[in-house]
């Protein structure tokens, strides 16, 4: 189960995706490139690992946060170039949760975004899915189910805050492309 969770969003199509580890000391470099996941600190959790992969021009960055007892996996997916369509958010659920066996709740978050929360009693985990504009988030955790709404609000509020402080030039796709080229250079050197 843990291996499946780790691979949940990045490896939608493992035959076409090479997963790259992101050094934790380089994770903050993603902030200036428009990614929200490096901003997600709190709830007494620290980053255990970060990784990235690209499928058909759509990049996912996934981080695992932990307090040593519980985990929180956050996957953020964005198109690398304008005009590239992302797969429907529902397509990411199959690898994250058994929707037929999970209880589902729809919420409107404080940001106004819709959030679907799936609770798997069998796995003692919950998964939340959200999207806004050109970003999709899948969040899974074994933290108490009561934290799902709070954490989903936190993720989307972080996304909104990050968008408000980004510079206008260069474009988001240009920053993403340049940043990931630099990260991959660090990883391969």
C-alpha positions as CSV (number, residue, x, y, z in Angstrom):
1,X,0.0,0.0,0.0
2,X,2.7,2.5,0.9
3,X,4.5,1.9,-2.4
4,X,1.2,2.4,-4.3
5,X,0.7,5.7,-2.5
6,X,4.1,7.0,-3.3
7,X,3.5,6.3,-6.9
8,X,-0.1,7.5,-7.0
9,X,0.0,10.6,-9.2
10,X,3.4,10.7,-10.8
11,X,3.2,7.3,-12.3
12,X,-0.1,7.4,-14.1
13,X,1.7,5.9,-17.0
14,X,4.9,4.3,-15.6
15,X,6.0,3.1,-19.0
16,X,6.5,6.6,-20.2
17,X,7.6,8.4,-17.0
18,X,11.0,8.6,-15.5
19,X,10.8,9.6,-11.9
20,X,13.5,12.0,-10.6
21,X,14.2,12.6,-6.9
22,X,14.3,16.2,-6.0
23,X,17.0,16.9,-3.4
24,X,15.3,18.3,-0.3
25,X,17.8,21.2,-0.1
26,X,16.7,22.1,-3.7
27,X,13.0,22.0,-3.0
28,X,12.7,25.6,-2.1
29,X,14.0,26.5,-5.6
30,X,10.6,25.4,-6.9
31,X,8.9,28.3,-5.0
32,X,10.2,30.9,-7.5
33,X,9.1,28.6,-10.3
34,X,5.5,28.8,-9.4
35,X,5.0,25.5,-7.5
36,X,3.1,25.4,-4.2
37,X,4.4,22.1,-2.7
38,X,7.6,23.7,-1.3
39,X,5.4,26.2,0.7
40,X,3.5,23.4,2.4
41,X,5.0,23.2,5.8
42,X,3.0,23.1,9.0
43,X,1.0,20.7,11.1
44,X,4.3,19.6,12.7
45,X,5.3,17.7,9.5
46,X,8.7,17.7,7.8
47,X,9.5,16.8,4.2
48,X,10.6,13.1,3.9
49,X,11.1,13.1,0.1
50,X,10.2,14.9,-3.1
51,X,10.0,13.6,-6.7
52,X,8.9,14.7,-10.1
53,X,7.9,13.2,-13.4
54,X,6.5,14.2,-16.7
55,X,3.7,12.5,-18.8
56,X,2.8,14.0,-22.2
57,X,4.0,17.5,-21.2
58,X,2.3,17.5,-17.8
59,X,4.6,17.6,-14.8
60,X,3.7,16.3,-11.3
61,X,5.7,17.1,-8.2
62,X,5.0,15.0,-5.2
63,X,6.2,15.5,-1.7
64,X,5.7,13.3,1.4
65,X,5.5,15.1,4.7
66,X,5.7,13.1,7.9
67,X,5.8,13.5,11.7
68,X,7.4,10.1,12.1
69,X,4.1,8.4,12.8
70,X,1.7,9.8,10.1
71,X,2.3,10.8,6.5
72,X,0.8,13.4,4.2
73,X,1.4,13.0,0.4
74,X,0.7,16.1,-1.7
75,X,0.9,15.8,-5.5
76,X,0.8,19.0,-7.6
77,X,0.3,18.7,-11.3
78,X,0.7,21.4,-13.9
79,X,1.2,21.6,-17.7
80,X,4.7,22.5,-18.7
81,X,3.6,24.4,-21.7
82,X,0.5,26.4,-22.5
83,X,-2.0,24.5,-24.7
84,X,-1.2,21.1,-23.1
85,X,-4.3,19.5,-21.6
86,X,-4.1,17.7,-18.3
87,X,-5.9,14.4,-17.8
88,X,-9.2,14.7,-15.8
89,X,-8.6,14.8,-12.1
90,X,-10.7,11.7,-11.7
91,X,-8.1,9.7,-13.6
92,X,-5.7,10.2,-10.8
93,X,-8.0,8.6,-8.2
94,X,-7.7,5.0,-9.4
95,X,-4.1,4.8,-8.2
96,X,-4.8,6.7,-4.9
97,X,-8.1,5.2,-3.6
98,X,-10.6,2.5,-4.4
99,X,-13.6,4.9,-5.0
100,X,-16.1,2.0,-5.0
101,X,-15.1,1.2,-1.4
102,X,-14.5,4.7,-0.1
103,X,-17.0,7.2,1.4
104,X,-17.1,10.4,-0.7
105,X,-17.9,13.9,0.4
106,X,-17.9,17.1,-1.7
107,X,-16.9,20.3,0.0
108,X,-16.6,23.9,-1.0
109,X,-13.3,25.2,0.4
110,X,-12.8,28.7,1.8
111,X,-11.1,29.6,-1.5
112,X,-14.3,28.8,-3.3
113,X,-12.8,25.7,-4.9
114,X,-14.6,22.3,-4.9
115,X,-12.9,19.4,-3.1
116,X,-13.8,15.7,-3.2
117,X,-12.7,13.8,-0.1
118,X,-12.6,10.0,-0.2
119,X,-12.3,8.1,3.1
120,X,-11.1,4.5,3.0
121,X,-12.0,2.9,6.3
122,X,-10.2,-0.3,5.3
123,X,-6.9,1.5,4.6
124,X,-7.5,4.0,7.4
125,X,-6.7,6.8,5.0
126,X,-8.3,9.7,3.2
127,X,-7.7,11.3,-0.2
128,X,-8.7,14.8,-1.3
129,X,-8.7,16.0,-4.9
130,X,-8.9,19.6,-6.0
131,X,-8.2,21.7,-9.1
132,X,-8.1,25.3,-9.9
133,X,-7.2,26.9,-13.2
134,X,-4.2,25.0,-14.5
135,X,-3.3,23.0,-11.4
136,X,-4.5,19.8,-9.9
137,X,-3.8,18.5,-6.3
138,X,-4.2,15.0,-4.9
139,X,-3.6,14.8,-1.2
140,X,-3.6,11.5,0.7
141,X,-2.9,10.9,4.4
142,X,-3.3,8.6,7.4
143,X,-3.8,11.6,9.6
144,X,-7.2,11.7,11.3
145,X,-10.1,12.1,8.9
146,X,-11.2,15.3,10.6
147,X,-8.0,17.0,9.3
148,X,-8.9,16.4,5.6
149,X,-10.9,19.6,5.2
150,X,-8.4,21.7,7.1
151,X,-5.5,20.4,5.1
152,X,-7.4,20.8,1.8
153,X,-8.1,24.4,2.7
154,X,-4.4,24.9,3.6
155,X,-3.3,23.5,0.2
156,X,-5.6,25.7,-1.8
157,X,-5.0,28.8,0.3
158,X,-1.3,28.2,-0.3
159,X,-1.9,27.9,-4.0
160,X,-3.8,31.2,-4.0
161,X,-1.3,33.0,-1.9
162,X,1.6,31.8,-4.1
163,X,-0.2,33.0,-7.3
164,X,-0.8,36.4,-5.9
165,X,3.0,37.0,-5.2
166,X,4.4,35.7,-8.5
167,X,6.1,38.1,-10.9
168,X,4.3,38.7,-14.2
169,X,7.4,38.2,-16.4
170,X,8.6,35.6,-17.4
171,X,5.6,33.5,-18.0
172,X,4.8,30.5,-15.8
173,X,5.7,28.0,-18.5
174,X,9.0,29.7,-19.1
175,X,9.8,29.6,-15.4
176,X,8.8,25.9,-15.1
177,X,10.8,24.9,-18.2
178,X,13.9,26.8,-17.0
179,X,13.6,25.5,-13.4
180,X,13.2,21.9,-14.3
181,X,16.1,22.0,-16.7
182,X,18.2,23.3,-13.8
183,X,16.9,20.7,-11.4
184,X,17.5,17.9,-13.8
185,X,21.1,19.2,-14.3
186,X,21.7,19.0,-10.6
187,X,20.3,15.5,-10.5
188,X,22.4,14.2,-13.3
189,X,25.7,15.8,-12.3
